[in-house]
Amino acid sequence: MEGLISDDGRFVESNSCPEPLSFGVMGKVFNISLDLLCDLAGYIRYFILFATWFSVAVMIAKSF
């Protein structure tokens, strides 16, 4: 968790994926790449930001 929050309390945006997960089963080592999940999270991020701003705009518009 270190490195995700800056000194001023904001989240740090890093555009790097974590290293592939490695695990061993019966003497064989398997690697799971997280690149596809990182790409998906990057695309979903824009949808969540848009949905949040749109929801706030609707709430403000309905308050008048």
C-alpha positions as CSV (number, residue, x, y, z in Angstrom):
1,M,0.0,0.0,0.0
2,E,3.0,2.3,0.4
3,G,3.4,4.6,-2.6
4,L,-0.3,4.7,-3.4
5,I,-1.0,7.9,-1.4
6,S,1.2,11.0,-1.7
7,D,2.2,13.2,1.1
8,D,-0.7,15.6,0.5
9,G,-3.3,12.8,0.8
10,R,-4.0,12.2,-2.8
11,F,-3.9,8.9,-4.7
12,V,-0.9,8.5,-6.9
13,E,-1.7,7.5,-10.4
14,S,0.8,4.9,-11.7
15,N,0.5,3.5,-15.2
16,S,2.3,0.3,-14.4
17,C,0.9,-3.1,-13.8
18,P,2.3,-5.3,-11.0
19,E,4.7,-8.1,-11.9
20,P,3.1,-11.4,-13.0
21,L,1.9,-13.7,-10.2
22,S,4.1,-16.8,-9.8
23,F,3.2,-19.9,-8.0
24,G,4.4,-23.5,-8.0
25,V,2.4,-26.7,-8.3
26,M,4.0,-30.1,-8.0
27,G,7.4,-28.7,-9.0
28,K,6.2,-26.6,-11.9
29,V,6.2,-22.8,-11.8
30,F,3.3,-21.0,-13.4
31,N,3.0,-17.2,-14.1
32,I,-0.2,-15.3,-14.5
33,S,0.1,-12.0,-16.4
34,L,-2.1,-9.2,-15.1
35,D,-1.7,-7.0,-18.2
36,L,-5.3,-7.6,-19.5
37,L,-6.7,-6.8,-16.1
38,C,-4.7,-3.6,-16.0
39,D,-5.9,-2.5,-19.4
40,L,-9.5,-3.3,-18.5
41,A,-9.2,-1.3,-15.2
42,G,-7.8,1.7,-17.3
43,Y,-10.9,1.6,-19.5
44,I,-13.4,1.2,-16.7
45,R,-11.8,4.1,-14.9
46,Y,-13.0,6.6,-17.5
47,F,-16.6,5.1,-17.3
48,I,-16.6,5.4,-13.5
49,L,-15.4,9.0,-13.7
50,F,-18.0,10.0,-16.3
51,A,-20.8,8.3,-14.4
52,T,-19.8,10.1,-11.2
53,W,-19.6,13.5,-12.8
54,F,-23.0,12.9,-14.6
55,S,-24.6,11.7,-11.3
56,V,-23.4,14.8,-9.5
57,A,-24.6,17.1,-12.3
58,V,-28.1,15.5,-12.2
59,M,-28.3,15.9,-8.4
60,I,-27.3,19.5,-8.7
61,A,-29.8,20.1,-11.5
62,K,-32.6,18.5,-9.5
63,S,-31.8,20.7,-6.4
64,F,-33.0,23.8,-8.2
